C-alpha cells in the first residue's frame, strides 16, 4: 500500500500537470493555436482533461506548430501522470476493500497501534473483555483465526483481525512491542502454548495475561510465559469460589 507521502506526491504532480495544461491551453488558445478560440479557463481545463484522459472528442484540436508541440508534451506528461495516479488510488481502495473482506490489517490501522491492548483468541474470556473494554473506552484490538467471529465483531464496530496467533509473521503486524498488554485466550491448549512463545518473542517486557484451558496447561505456562506474565485458570478460580461459597465456615 502506498504511503501518505507517495499519494500526496502523485496528487501534487497531477495537479501541476492540470495547471500547466490549463494555462498553456488558455494562452495558446488566445493566439490562434487551436481550430477555435479558447476564451476562458473552463474551456482550457476541459481540453486539458479530455486530452490527458485520452478521450479526445475532437471538438478542439491544435492547428499551429506551437500548439501541436504543446499538446504532444501535455499528452506525454499528462497521460502518464493521470494513469499512474488513478492506478495508485484505485490500488489503495482495492487493497482497503480486500483487507476489510478478509479481516487483514491495513497499513493505516498498523500506524495507529500504540499503547493498545491486544486480545489474542476469541474464547469466552476475551469475548467478555471486549464488552468491558468498550464500556470503559479502552484502545484495543482482537486477533483471532476464526473469521466468523472476526466478521461479527467488525460489524459491531470492534477492530478485529484474522491472523494465526502461532505465526510470528502474522502477529508482527500488530505492534505487540508497543502494546500496553496482551491477553491470550485460545480454546486449544497447544495453540495457547505456541501463541505464548510467539508473543514473548515479539513483545519482550510487555505485560501478558494467559488464560489456561486446564490445570496441566497452567503448569506448563508458568515455566514458559516469564515473570511478567499472569496465568489464570478460570475453571480453578471458579472451583475455589464455589468451594468458598458453599463450604466456608460460618
SEZAZA-790283 format. One line per field, with one value per residue: residue in one letter; x, y, z of N, C-alpha, C in turn. Coordinates in Angstrom, 3 decimals, decimal comma. Atoms other than C-alpha are relative to their C-alpha. Layout:
REM SEZAZA-790283
code: (a | ...)
n_c1: (X | ...)
n_c2: (Y | ...)
n_c3: (Z | ...)
ca_c1: (X | ...)
ca_c2: (Y | ...)
ca_c3: (Z | ...)
c_c1: (X | ...)
c_c2: (Y | ...)
c_c3: (Z | ...)
//
This chain:
REM SEZAZA-790283
code: (x | x | x | x | x | x | x | x | x | x | x | x | x | x | x | x | x | x | x | x | x | x | x | x | x | x | x | x | x | x | x | x | x | x | x | x | x | x | x | x | x | x | x | x | x | x | x | x | x | x | x | x | x | x | x | x | x | x | x | x | x | x | x | x | x | x | x | x | x | x | x | x | x | x | x | x | x | x | x | x | x | x | x | x | x | x | x | x | x | x | x | x | x | x | x | x | x | x | x | x | x | x | x | x | x | x | x | x | x | x | x | x | x | x | x | x | x | x | x | x | x | x | x | x | x | x | x | x | x | x | x | x | x | x | x | x | x | x | x | x | x | x | x | x | x | x | x | x | x | x | x | x | x | x | x | x | x | x | x | x | x | x | x | x | x | x | x | x | x | x | x | x | x | x | x | x | x | x | x | x | x | x | x | x | x | x | x | x | x | x | x | x | x | x | x | x | x | x | x | x | x | x | x | x | x | x | x | x | x | x | x | x | x | x | x | x | x | x | x | x | x | x | x | x | x | x | x | x | x | x | x | x | x | x | x | x | x | x | x | x | x | x | x | x | x | x | x | x | x | x)
n_c1: (0,840 | -0,801 | -0,067 | 0,672 | -0,888 | 0,051 | 1,301 | -0,034 | -0,903 | 0,695 | 1,086 | -0,609 | -0,487 | 1,176 | 0,556 | -0,944 | 0,221 | 1,270 | -0,230 | -0,816 | 0,835 | 1,063 | -0,571 | -0,601 | 1,090 | 0,620 | -0,902 | -0,111 | 1,339 | 0,271 | -0,929 | 0,360 | -0,696 | 0,952 | 0,960 | 0,955 | -0,526 | 0,313 | 0,108 | 0,077 | -0,772 | 0,798 | -0,241 | -1,398 | -0,027 | 0,720 | -0,890 | -1,096 | 0,496 | 0,320 | -1,257 | -0,802 | 0,785 | 0,003 | 1,330 | -0,206 | 1,229 | -0,280 | 0,650 | -1,090 | -1,251 | -1,037 | -0,223 | -1,319 | -1,123 | -0,195 | 1,064 | -0,223 | -1,097 | 0,548 | 0,897 | -0,847 | -0,587 | 1,093 | 0,390 | -1,073 | -0,069 | 1,314 | 0,572 | -0,776 | 0,322 | 1,413 | 0,179 | -0,729 | 0,772 | 1,212 | -0,391 | -0,414 | 1,168 | 0,890 | -0,651 | 0,180 | 1,411 | 0,204 | -0,664 | 0,812 | 1,191 | -0,427 | -0,314 | 1,268 | 0,685 | -0,757 | -0,317 | -1,417 | -0,257 | -0,507 | -1,162 | 0,491 | 0,312 | -1,248 | -0,620 | 0,760 | -0,143 | -0,973 | 0,655 | 1,267 | 0,128 | 0,213 | 0,684 | -0,374 | 0,921 | 1,401 | 0,718 | 1,022 | -0,540 | -0,305 | 1,250 | 0,574 | -0,853 | 0,352 | 1,085 | -0,496 | -0,933 | 0,805 | 0,708 | -0,903 | -0,637 | -1,410 | -0,519 | -0,338 | 0,324 | 0,172 | -0,673 | 0,547 | -0,034 | 1,395 | 0,482 | 1,409 | 0,037 | -0,599 | 1,002 | 1,069 | -0,544 | -0,207 | 1,328 | 0,434 | -0,889 | -1,253 | -1,145 | -0,342 | -0,778 | -0,261 | -1,421 | -0,401 | -0,770 | -1,223 | -0,901 | -0,697 | 0,199 | 1,369 | 0,170 | -0,916 | 0,654 | 0,857 | -0,810 | 0,120 | -1,037 | 0,496 | 1,277 | 0,058 | 0,202 | 0,488 | 0,779 | 0,093 | 1,116 | 0,331 | 0,663 | -0,906 | -1,158 | -1,249 | -0,023 | -0,312 | -1,442 | -0,751 | 0,289 | -0,820 | -1,380 | -0,079 | 0,179 | -1,215 | -1,063 | 0,320 | 0,408 | -0,787 | 0,239 | 1,410 | 0,820 | 0,763 | 0,902 | 0,308 | 1,094 | -0,355 | 1,208 | 0,081 | -1,041 | -1,279 | -0,523 | -0,385 | -1,305 | -1,021 | -0,082 | -0,695 | -1,425 | -0,261 | 0,461 | -0,897 | 0,344 | 0,988 | 1,277 | 0,956 | 0,713 | 1,294 | 0,757 | 1,382 | 0,664 | -0,516 | 0,513 | 1,424 | 0,113 | -0,337 | 1,092 | 1,139 | -0,359 | 0,078 | 1,397 | 0,817 | -0,549 | -0,754 | 0,443 | 0,900)
n_c2: (-1,185 | -1,208 | -0,855 | -1,284 | -0,893 | 0,388 | -0,431 | -1,459 | -0,338 | 0,270 | -0,966 | -1,293 | 0,012 | -0,020 | -1,353 | -0,869 | 0,242 | -0,652 | -1,441 | -0,258 | 0,185 | -1,014 | -1,317 | 0,059 | 0,025 | -1,333 | -0,954 | 0,317 | -0,121 | -1,406 | -0,427 | 0,742 | 1,284 | 1,089 | -0,208 | -1,007 | -0,729 | 0,509 | -1,296 | 0,008 | 1,071 | 1,222 | 0,723 | 0,444 | 1,173 | 1,056 | 0,566 | 0,693 | 1,255 | 1,010 | 0,379 | 0,914 | 1,209 | 0,692 | 0,032 | -0,685 | -0,084 | -0,574 | -1,296 | -0,970 | 0,659 | -0,978 | -0,256 | -0,611 | 0,835 | -0,204 | 0,718 | 1,440 | 0,379 | -0,090 | 1,140 | 1,201 | -0,012 | 0,222 | 1,416 | 0,838 | -0,179 | 0,084 | 1,352 | 0,820 | -0,415 | 0,303 | 1,443 | 0,433 | -0,436 | 0,820 | 1,351 | -0,063 | -0,193 | 1,160 | 1,111 | -0,177 | 0,255 | 1,433 | 0,656 | -0,240 | 0,840 | 1,383 | 0,125 | 0,001 | 1,261 | 1,125 | -0,214 | -0,304 | -1,359 | -0,956 | -0,765 | -1,089 | 0,579 | 0,326 | -1,234 | -0,504 | 0,901 | -0,403 | -0,039 | 0,689 | 1,327 | 1,001 | 1,226 | 1,052 | 1,114 | -0,436 | 0,857 | -0,694 | -1,086 | -1,142 | -0,565 | -0,778 | -1,181 | -0,940 | -0,849 | -0,817 | -1,005 | -0,983 | -0,822 | -0,968 | -0,778 | 0,379 | 0,200 | 1,414 | 0,753 | 1,440 | 0,794 | 1,355 | 0,772 | 0,307 | -1,110 | -0,255 | -0,858 | -1,282 | -0,736 | -0,451 | -1,077 | -1,173 | -0,561 | -0,736 | -1,148 | 0,371 | 0,216 | 1,414 | 0,397 | 1,428 | 0,329 | 1,213 | -0,486 | 0,788 | -0,426 | -1,232 | -0,979 | -0,502 | -0,789 | -1,147 | -1,219 | -0,599 | -0,863 | 0,499 | -0,615 | -1,310 | 0,203 | -0,127 | 1,331 | 1,039 | 1,047 | 1,169 | 0,856 | 0,964 | 1,210 | 1,135 | -0,108 | -0,086 | -1,300 | -0,974 | 0,095 | -0,574 | -1,439 | -0,614 | -0,035 | -1,053 | -1,300 | -0,275 | -0,389 | -1,277 | -1,032 | 0,159 | -1,047 | -0,405 | 0,804 | 1,031 | 0,834 | 1,205 | 0,814 | 1,414 | 0,815 | 1,058 | -0,066 | 0,446 | -1,109 | -1,048 | 0,361 | -0,207 | -1,417 | -0,718 | 0,068 | -0,493 | -1,360 | -1,012 | -0,596 | -1,075 | 0,559 | 0,493 | 1,168 | 0,171 | 1,200 | -0,319 | 1,150 | 0,106 | -1,159 | 0,246 | 1,073 | -0,567 | -0,899 | 0,834 | 0,641 | -0,997 | -0,397 | 1,087 | 0,739 | -0,844 | 0,147 | -1,064)
n_c3: (0,000 | 0,131 | -1,174 | 0,133 | 0,746 | 1,413 | 0,521 | 0,124 | 1,094 | 1,256 | 0,144 | 0,276 | 1,389 | 0,866 | -0,033 | 0,712 | 1,436 | 0,319 | 0,033 | 1,186 | 1,184 | 0,039 | 0,308 | 1,334 | 0,977 | -0,012 | 0,671 | 1,429 | 0,575 | 0,270 | 1,052 | 1,224 | 0,078 | 0,164 | 1,084 | -0,459 | -1,158 | -1,331 | -0,637 | -1,466 | -0,663 | -0,070 | 1,249 | -0,030 | -0,880 | 0,711 | 1,022 | -0,690 | -0,587 | 1,020 | 0,651 | -0,826 | -0,275 | 1,307 | 0,628 | 1,275 | 0,782 | 1,315 | 0,216 | -0,050 | 0,369 | 0,345 | 1,426 | 0,186 | -0,416 | -1,437 | -0,698 | 0,162 | -0,897 | -1,354 | -0,239 | -0,101 | -1,343 | -0,953 | 0,065 | -0,560 | -1,465 | -0,627 | 0,018 | -0,927 | -1,363 | -0,252 | -0,161 | -1,191 | -1,177 | -0,066 | -0,400 | -1,402 | -0,871 | 0,142 | -0,681 | -1,443 | -0,311 | 0,140 | -1,117 | -1,187 | 0,111 | -0,226 | -1,419 | -0,739 | 0,255 | -0,538 | -1,405 | -0,157 | -0,471 | 0,975 | -0,449 | -0,847 | -1,304 | -0,685 | -0,466 | -1,141 | -1,138 | -1,002 | -1,318 | 0,180 | -0,592 | 1,044 | -0,419 | 0,947 | -0,179 | -0,158 | -0,943 | -0,786 | -0,824 | 0,866 | 0,512 | -1,096 | -0,150 | 1,067 | -0,475 | -1,109 | 0,522 | 0,728 | -0,987 | -0,616 | 1,059 | 0,151 | 1,350 | 0,074 | 1,212 | -0,177 | 1,034 | -0,079 | 1,246 | 0,327 | 0,826 | -0,310 | -1,183 | 0,383 | 0,787 | -0,902 | -0,814 | 0,852 | 0,274 | -1,190 | -0,178 | -0,672 | 0,884 | -0,102 | 1,165 | 0,174 | 0,010 | -0,710 | -1,148 | -0,145 | 1,076 | -0,353 | 1,070 | -0,131 | -1,217 | -0,005 | 0,492 | -1,017 | -0,871 | -1,370 | -0,840 | -0,418 | -0,693 | -1,461 | -0,548 | 0,914 | -0,672 | 0,885 | -0,412 | 1,048 | -0,491 | 0,134 | -0,893 | 0,754 | 0,657 | -1,042 | -0,291 | 1,124 | 0,040 | -1,043 | 0,491 | 1,021 | -0,650 | -0,775 | 0,936 | 0,644 | -0,967 | -1,222 | -0,983 | -0,008 | -0,905 | 0,689 | -0,784 | 0,778 | -0,532 | 0,152 | 0,188 | -1,002 | -1,030 | 0,563 | 0,795 | -0,951 | -0,561 | 1,035 | 0,325 | -1,067 | 0,297 | 1,354 | 0,296 | -0,526 | -1,289 | 0,132 | 0,454 | -0,990 | 0,510 | -0,663 | 0,348 | -0,407 | -0,632 | -1,363 | -0,734 | -0,249 | -0,995 | -1,305 | -0,384 | -0,388 | -1,265 | -1,065 | -0,196 | -0,544 | -1,140 | -0,929 | -1,373 | -0,487)
ca_c1: (0,000 | 1,299 | 2,473 | 0,786 | 3,839 | 3,683 | -0,022 | 0,498 | 3,399 | 1,333 | -1,636 | 0,611 | 2,202 | -1,208 | -2,499 | 0,662 | 0,053 | -3,566 | -2,411 | 0,249 | -2,264 | -4,992 | -2,778 | -0,909 | -4,142 | -5,603 | -2,551 | -2,147 | -5,901 | -5,942 | -3,203 | -4,962 | -3,241 | -6,416 | -9,195 | -11,360 | -10,625 | -10,459 | -11,753 | -11,956 | -10,191 | -13,110 | -12,713 | -8,947 | -9,444 | -11,955 | -9,463 | -6,695 | -8,814 | -10,094 | -6,556 | -4,783 | -7,673 | -7,286 | -10,952 | -10,185 | -13,643 | -12,110 | -14,172 | -10,988 | -7,687 | -4,323 | -3,627 | -0,408 | 3,029 | 3,353 | 0,016 | 0,894 | 4,196 | 2,365 | -0,271 | 2,433 | 4,169 | 0,818 | -0,043 | 3,356 | 3,412 | -0,311 | -1,384 | 1,448 | 0,712 | -3,050 | -2,886 | -0,264 | -2,380 | -5,546 | -3,766 | -2,238 | -5,517 | -7,557 | -4,989 | -5,216 | -9,011 | -8,957 | -6,446 | -8,584 | -11,601 | -9,712 | -8,429 | -11,964 | -13,315 | -10,511 | -10,120 | -6,479 | -4,885 | -4,315 | -1,180 | -3,253 | -4,542 | -0,997 | 0,268 | -2,449 | -1,402 | 0,367 | -0,445 | -3,189 | -4,463 | -4,334 | -6,871 | -5,429 | -8,006 | -11,782 | -12,665 | -15,211 | -12,934 | -11,714 | -15,221 | -16,408 | -13,455 | -14,485 | -17,682 | -15,906 | -13,170 | -15,771 | -17,643 | -14,579 | -13,426 | -10,136 | -7,997 | -7,880 | -7,925 | -8,965 | -6,845 | -8,458 | -8,190 | -11,986 | -13,173 | -16,828 | -16,230 | -13,974 | -16,670 | -19,272 | -17,024 | -16,165 | -19,859 | -20,361 | -17,543 | -14,706 | -11,249 | -10,861 | -8,449 | -7,882 | -4,462 | -2,739 | -1,510 | 1,120 | 2,703 | 5,358 | 4,917 | 1,137 | 1,479 | 4,285 | 1,893 | 0,019 | 2,869 | 2,851 | 6,048 | 4,108 | 1,116 | 0,068 | -0,867 | -1,652 | -4,388 | -4,235 | -7,406 | -7,466 | -9,619 | -6,800 | -4,007 | -1,246 | -2,209 | -2,078 | 1,452 | 2,712 | 0,991 | 2,747 | 6,098 | 5,381 | 4,174 | 7,211 | 9,472 | 7,651 | 6,696 | 9,517 | 8,703 | 5,016 | 2,524 | 0,835 | -2,176 | -2,721 | -5,957 | -5,083 | -7,682 | -6,815 | -4,576 | -1,898 | -1,534 | -1,421 | 1,566 | 3,472 | 2,694 | 4,075 | 7,522 | 7,154 | 5,430 | 8,008 | 7,989 | 5,824 | 3,053 | -0,050 | -1,548 | -5,243 | -7,198 | -10,920 | -12,023 | -9,766 | -10,844 | -14,500 | -13,975 | -12,333 | -15,123 | -17,825 | -15,991 | -15,659 | -19,332 | -20,752 | -18,337 | -16,868 | -17,043 | -19,849)
ca_c2: (0,000 | 3,433 | 5,726 | 9,059 | 10,890 | 8,915 | 9,611 | 13,325 | 13,393 | 11,793 | 14,059 | 17,111 | 16,129 | 15,503 | 18,910 | 20,551 | 18,927 | 20,123 | 23,650 | 23,534 | 22,206 | 24,682 | 27,787 | 26,651 | 25,905 | 29,234 | 31,169 | 29,343 | 29,284 | 33,044 | 33,208 | 31,202 | 27,944 | 25,866 | 25,453 | 27,755 | 30,434 | 29,265 | 32,268 | 31,098 | 28,881 | 26,441 | 25,512 | 25,308 | 22,893 | 20,920 | 20,482 | 19,517 | 16,873 | 15,208 | 15,219 | 13,586 | 11,167 | 10,084 | 10,776 | 13,357 | 14,306 | 16,279 | 19,418 | 21,335 | 20,466 | 22,188 | 23,830 | 25,780 | 24,234 | 25,730 | 24,239 | 20,802 | 20,715 | 21,815 | 19,078 | 16,433 | 17,469 | 17,532 | 14,034 | 12,577 | 14,081 | 14,181 | 10,704 | 9,077 | 11,105 | 10,644 | 6,869 | 6,451 | 8,442 | 6,501 | 3,158 | 4,211 | 5,416 | 2,543 | 0,080 | 1,558 | 1,469 | -2,126 | -3,116 | -1,499 | -3,414 | -6,710 | -6,085 | -5,344 | -8,522 | -10,786 | -9,221 | -8,341 | -5,233 | -2,189 | -0,042 | 2,774 | 0,534 | -0,569 | 3,005 | 3,702 | 0,841 | 2,203 | 1,861 | -0,590 | -3,825 | -6,942 | -9,700 | -12,795 | -15,517 | -15,396 | -17,712 | -16,756 | -14,598 | -12,404 | -12,017 | -10,872 | -8,487 | -6,944 | -5,663 | -4,452 | -2,629 | -0,983 | 0,260 | 1,991 | 3,315 | 1,414 | 1,203 | -2,449 | -4,921 | -8,556 | -11,080 | -14,416 | -17,182 | -17,533 | -15,357 | -15,770 | -14,237 | -11,545 | -10,572 | -10,369 | -8,208 | -5,907 | -5,466 | -4,249 | -1,717 | -3,639 | -3,565 | -7,292 | -9,050 | -12,530 | -13,983 | -17,161 | -16,386 | -19,139 | -17,414 | -14,820 | -13,155 | -12,864 | -11,420 | -8,991 | -6,549 | -5,866 | -3,905 | -6,110 | -4,444 | -1,145 | -2,666 | -1,919 | -5,535 | -8,817 | -11,224 | -14,701 | -16,769 | -19,720 | -22,807 | -25,164 | -25,860 | -26,421 | -23,275 | -21,337 | -22,573 | -21,684 | -18,303 | -17,507 | -18,348 | -16,002 | -13,163 | -13,471 | -13,140 | -10,118 | -8,291 | -8,631 | -6,728 | -6,244 | -7,399 | -10,649 | -12,448 | -16,028 | -17,934 | -21,573 | -24,017 | -26,600 | -27,300 | -29,145 | -26,270 | -23,845 | -25,717 | -25,635 | -21,967 | -20,890 | -22,003 | -20,723 | -17,342 | -15,494 | -13,451 | -10,632 | -12,988 | -13,775 | -17,228 | -17,617 | -20,861 | -19,900 | -23,426 | -23,473 | -19,965 | -20,935 | -24,122 | -22,189 | -19,606 | -22,289 | -24,100 | -20,896 | -20,096 | -23,496 | -24,803 | -21,762 | -21,889 | -19,950)
ca_c3: (0,000 | -0,942 | 1,824 | 2,500 | 1,134 | -2,119 | -2,586 | -1,946 | -4,383 | -7,159 | -6,491 | -6,449 | -9,759 | -11,299 | -10,178 | -11,533 | -14,926 | -14,863 | -14,102 | -16,819 | -19,357 | -18,437 | -18,513 | -21,622 | -23,484 | -22,436 | -23,631 | -26,949 | -27,490 | -27,394 | -30,047 | -32,754 | -31,845 | -31,982 | -34,515 | -32,401 | -29,791 | -26,175 | -24,357 | -20,750 | -18,227 | -18,026 | -21,704 | -21,162 | -18,250 | -20,321 | -23,172 | -20,739 | -19,015 | -22,190 | -23,586 | -20,628 | -20,092 | -23,756 | -24,569 | -27,278 | -28,578 | -31,453 | -30,960 | -30,090 | -31,751 | -32,408 | -35,743 | -35,203 | -34,787 | -31,303 | -30,250 | -31,650 | -29,730 | -26,587 | -26,954 | -27,536 | -24,309 | -22,474 | -23,679 | -22,761 | -19,263 | -18,592 | -19,656 | -17,719 | -14,586 | -14,888 | -15,312 | -12,586 | -10,113 | -10,983 | -10,639 | -7,304 | -5,800 | -7,209 | -5,888 | -2,389 | -2,458 | -3,676 | -1,003 | 1,680 | 0,391 | 0,333 | 3,845 | 5,016 | 3,427 | 4,661 | 8,098 | 7,458 | 8,895 | 6,723 | 6,873 | 8,361 | 11,161 | 11,932 | 12,203 | 14,776 | 17,057 | 20,125 | 23,841 | 22,909 | 24,418 | 22,257 | 22,834 | 21,180 | 20,628 | 20,772 | 23,619 | 26,284 | 28,480 | 25,625 | 24,223 | 27,641 | 27,838 | 24,520 | 26,090 | 29,226 | 27,272 | 25,054 | 28,102 | 29,533 | 26,136 | 26,083 | 22,964 | 21,965 | 19,090 | 18,775 | 16,871 | 16,043 | 13,469 | 13,485 | 10,587 | 11,538 | 14,951 | 13,481 | 10,975 | 13,727 | 15,882 | 12,985 | 12,198 | 15,772 | 15,404 | 17,065 | 15,465 | 14,897 | 12,567 | 11,171 | 11,934 | 13,063 | 16,570 | 16,310 | 13,297 | 14,076 | 10,672 | 11,173 | 14,665 | 13,877 | 12,156 | 15,404 | 17,030 | 20,114 | 21,362 | 21,614 | 23,406 | 26,980 | 27,462 | 25,701 | 26,818 | 25,306 | 25,398 | 22,999 | 23,308 | 22,322 | 24,826 | 22,283 | 20,391 | 23,655 | 24,337 | 20,837 | 20,993 | 24,260 | 22,643 | 19,719 | 21,945 | 24,231 | 21,197 | 19,729 | 22,927 | 25,416 | 28,581 | 27,720 | 30,328 | 29,355 | 30,775 | 29,652 | 30,144 | 30,740 | 29,362 | 32,031 | 35,013 | 33,042 | 30,586 | 33,510 | 34,958 | 31,646 | 31,051 | 34,427 | 33,302 | 29,743 | 29,926 | 32,023 | 35,204 | 33,830 | 32,737 | 34,767 | 34,285 | 35,040 | 35,106 | 35,088 | 35,998 | 39,056 | 40,061 | 39,718 | 41,748 | 44,574 | 44,545 | 44,678 | 47,461 | 49,482 | 48,945 | 49,807 | 52,377 | 54,105 | 57,842 | 59,425)
c_c1: (0,879 | -0,033 | -0,724 | 0,840 | -0,041 | -1,300 | -0,014 | 0,893 | -0,685 | -1,120 | 0,536 | 0,489 | -1,164 | -0,620 | 0,908 | -0,176 | -1,309 | 0,175 | 0,793 | -0,847 | -1,045 | 0,548 | 0,612 | -1,055 | -0,665 | 0,855 | 0,042 | -1,347 | -0,404 | 0,960 | -0,154 | 0,752 | -0,921 | -1,021 | -1,091 | 0,582 | -0,421 | -0,011 | -0,080 | 0,728 | -0,782 | 0,198 | 1,429 | 0,142 | -0,675 | 0,907 | 1,130 | -0,446 | -0,279 | 1,257 | 0,764 | -0,777 | -0,190 | -1,385 | 0,040 | -1,229 | 0,223 | -0,670 | 1,009 | 1,288 | 1,016 | 0,149 | 1,375 | 1,084 | 0,238 | -1,021 | 0,207 | 1,120 | -0,497 | -0,866 | 0,796 | 0,613 | -1,067 | -0,412 | 1,055 | 0,038 | -1,339 | -0,569 | 0,721 | -0,355 | -1,426 | -0,197 | 0,695 | -0,775 | -1,253 | 0,320 | 0,373 | -1,203 | -0,947 | 0,585 | -0,167 | -1,432 | -0,290 | 0,637 | -0,791 | -1,228 | 0,332 | 0,294 | -1,263 | -0,710 | 0,713 | 0,299 | 1,467 | 0,196 | 0,565 | 1,203 | -0,422 | -0,295 | 1,280 | 0,659 | -0,690 | 0,201 | 1,138 | -0,749 | -1,378 | 0,017 | -0,335 | -0,646 | 0,262 | -0,863 | -1,403 | -0,804 | -0,839 | 0,540 | 0,258 | -1,270 | -0,714 | 0,798 | -0,300 | -1,066 | 0,467 | 0,901 | -0,737 | -0,700 | 0,900 | 0,764 | 1,470 | 0,361 | 0,474 | -0,329 | -0,176 | 0,665 | -0,474 | 0,137 | -1,403 | -0,618 | -1,461 | -0,135 | 0,568 | -1,004 | -1,104 | 0,475 | 0,174 | -1,333 | -0,513 | 0,928 | 1,307 | 1,100 | 0,490 | 0,659 | 0,236 | 1,499 | 0,210 | 0,919 | 1,266 | 1,028 | 0,639 | -0,219 | -1,403 | -0,114 | 0,852 | -0,707 | -0,805 | 0,769 | -0,083 | 1,001 | -0,414 | -1,278 | 0,126 | -0,176 | -0,548 | -0,734 | -0,221 | -1,078 | -0,436 | -0,649 | 0,979 | 1,261 | 1,302 | 0,119 | 0,331 | 1,493 | 0,819 | -0,220 | 0,829 | 1,449 | 0,179 | -0,084 | 1,228 | 1,119 | -0,241 | -0,267 | 0,726 | -0,258 | -1,433 | -0,787 | -0,870 | -0,852 | -0,401 | -1,100 | 0,320 | -1,271 | -0,174 | 1,212 | 1,364 | 0,652 | 0,468 | 1,391 | 1,116 | 0,217 | 0,752 | 1,506 | 0,347 | -0,236 | 0,924 | -0,552 | -1,103 | -1,378 | -0,844 | -0,784 | -1,284 | -0,680 | -1,436 | -0,706 | 0,429 | -0,532 | -1,465 | -0,193 | 0,288 | -1,133 | -1,219 | 0,267 | -0,112 | -1,439 | -0,807 | 0,512 | 0,801 | -0,579 | -0,861 | 0,496)
c_c2: (1,239 | 0,814 | 1,313 | 0,959 | -0,295 | 0,458 | 1,509 | 0,440 | -0,193 | 1,007 | 1,391 | 0,109 | 0,087 | 1,401 | 0,986 | -0,149 | 0,662 | 1,514 | 0,400 | -0,084 | 1,088 | 1,370 | 0,027 | 0,026 | 1,370 | 1,013 | -0,251 | 0,144 | 1,417 | 0,590 | -0,893 | -1,322 | -1,178 | 0,346 | 0,999 | 0,712 | -0,669 | 1,192 | 0,005 | -1,219 | -1,307 | -0,840 | -0,527 | -1,260 | -1,190 | -0,669 | -0,804 | -1,364 | -1,044 | -0,449 | -1,017 | -1,258 | -0,844 | -0,101 | 0,668 | 0,072 | 0,598 | 1,323 | 1,145 | -0,745 | 1,053 | 0,157 | 0,627 | -0,944 | 0,082 | -0,803 | -1,509 | -0,496 | -0,007 | -1,220 | -1,298 | -0,102 | -0,301 | -1,467 | -0,870 | 0,107 | -0,277 | -1,394 | -0,898 | 0,316 | -0,383 | -1,490 | -0,508 | 0,351 | -0,851 | -1,399 | -0,033 | 0,087 | -1,188 | -1,214 | 0,081 | -0,299 | -1,497 | -0,757 | 0,167 | -0,906 | -1,463 | -0,233 | -0,040 | -1,342 | -1,179 | 0,148 | 0,258 | 1,457 | 0,871 | 0,734 | 1,128 | -0,514 | -0,263 | 1,249 | 0,548 | -0,836 | 0,433 | 0,152 | -0,656 | -1,331 | -0,986 | -1,235 | -1,061 | -1,228 | 0,503 | -0,983 | 0,882 | 1,189 | 1,241 | 0,639 | 0,814 | 1,287 | 1,051 | 0,974 | 0,922 | 1,130 | 1,072 | 0,951 | 1,092 | 0,810 | -0,312 | -0,189 | -1,449 | -0,569 | -1,465 | -0,703 | -1,438 | -0,686 | -0,356 | 1,181 | 0,325 | 0,940 | 1,374 | 0,851 | 0,552 | 1,170 | 1,282 | 0,682 | 0,828 | 1,172 | -0,285 | -0,173 | -1,431 | -0,451 | -1,504 | -0,233 | -1,313 | 0,423 | -0,807 | 0,349 | 1,335 | 1,074 | 0,595 | 0,979 | 1,264 | 1,304 | 0,717 | 0,827 | -0,417 | 0,665 | 1,391 | -0,099 | 0,255 | -1,361 | -0,952 | -1,050 | -1,131 | -0,934 | -0,869 | -1,234 | -1,175 | 0,204 | 0,181 | 1,347 | 1,097 | 0,028 | 0,640 | 1,507 | 0,744 | 0,132 | 1,133 | 1,379 | 0,370 | 0,497 | 1,405 | 1,127 | -0,177 | 1,180 | 0,475 | -0,929 | -0,984 | -0,767 | -1,174 | -0,779 | -1,464 | -0,839 | -1,085 | 0,078 | -0,404 | 1,106 | 1,138 | -0,265 | 0,247 | 1,496 | 0,793 | 0,008 | 0,686 | 1,493 | 1,087 | 0,688 | 1,042 | -0,508 | -0,454 | -1,136 | -0,178 | -1,259 | 0,217 | -1,145 | -0,132 | 1,142 | -0,199 | -1,066 | 0,516 | 0,897 | -0,784 | -0,658 | 0,977 | 0,383 | -1,071 | -0,568 | 0,868 | -0,147 | 1,191 | 0,510)
c_c3: (0,000 | 1,283 | -0,273 | -0,830 | -1,491 | -0,641 | -0,220 | -1,151 | -1,351 | -0,233 | -0,328 | -1,432 | -0,980 | -0,065 | -0,736 | -1,507 | -0,440 | -0,127 | -1,241 | -1,267 | -0,155 | -0,405 | -1,399 | -1,092 | -0,104 | -0,768 | -1,512 | -0,687 | -0,300 | -1,036 | -1,233 | -0,144 | -0,233 | -1,084 | 0,368 | 1,215 | 1,312 | 0,935 | 1,510 | 0,575 | 0,097 | -1,257 | -0,063 | 0,859 | -0,676 | -1,029 | 0,644 | 0,521 | -1,069 | -0,752 | 0,836 | 0,383 | -1,251 | -0,626 | -1,379 | -0,891 | -1,392 | -0,277 | 0,065 | -0,344 | -0,448 | -1,517 | -0,251 | 0,478 | 1,493 | 0,800 | -0,080 | 0,915 | 1,450 | 0,324 | 0,117 | 1,396 | 1,053 | 0,022 | 0,679 | 1,526 | 0,677 | 0,066 | 0,998 | 1,452 | 0,374 | 0,281 | 1,261 | 1,271 | 0,174 | 0,491 | 1,480 | 0,933 | -0,061 | 0,713 | 1,498 | 0,422 | -0,050 | 1,160 | 1,290 | 0,001 | 0,273 | 1,472 | 0,843 | -0,142 | 0,662 | 1,480 | 0,245 | 0,379 | -1,109 | 0,581 | 0,932 | 1,404 | 0,790 | 0,566 | 1,255 | 1,262 | 0,906 | 1,330 | -0,057 | 0,744 | -1,119 | 0,610 | -1,050 | 0,264 | 0,296 | 0,845 | 0,942 | 0,804 | -0,854 | -0,559 | 1,081 | 0,215 | -1,065 | 0,494 | 1,124 | -0,505 | -0,806 | 0,963 | 0,574 | -1,035 | -0,202 | -1,471 | -0,119 | -1,376 | 0,381 | -1,176 | 0,146 | -1,351 | -0,474 | -0,755 | 0,288 | 1,194 | -0,322 | -0,776 | 0,892 | 0,866 | -0,815 | -0,326 | 1,183 | 0,321 | 0,692 | -1,041 | 0,205 | -1,298 | -0,010 | -0,062 | 0,743 | 1,136 | 0,252 | -1,073 | 0,356 | -1,061 | 0,050 | 1,165 | 0,019 | -0,374 | 1,079 | 1,040 | 1,469 | 0,934 | 0,480 | 0,835 | 1,501 | 0,662 | -1,047 | 0,822 | -0,986 | 0,526 | -1,171 | 0,602 | 0,088 | 0,835 | -0,765 | -0,719 | 1,003 | 0,284 | -1,109 | -0,112 | 1,030 | -0,456 | -1,015 | 0,645 | 0,823 | -0,904 | -0,548 | 0,995 | 1,322 | 0,947 | 0,079 | 0,922 | -0,777 | 1,008 | -0,872 | 0,705 | -0,293 | -0,122 | 1,062 | 0,937 | -0,537 | -0,826 | 0,899 | 0,557 | -1,015 | -0,262 | 1,066 | -0,227 | -1,323 | -0,162 | 0,520 | 1,241 | -0,103 | -0,412 | 1,189 | -0,633 | 0,801 | -0,520 | 0,481 | 0,716 | 1,459 | 0,859 | 0,370 | 1,081 | 1,406 | 0,498 | 0,476 | 1,354 | 1,166 | 0,320 | 0,735 | 1,309 | 0,961 | 1,415 | 0,421 | 1,347)
//
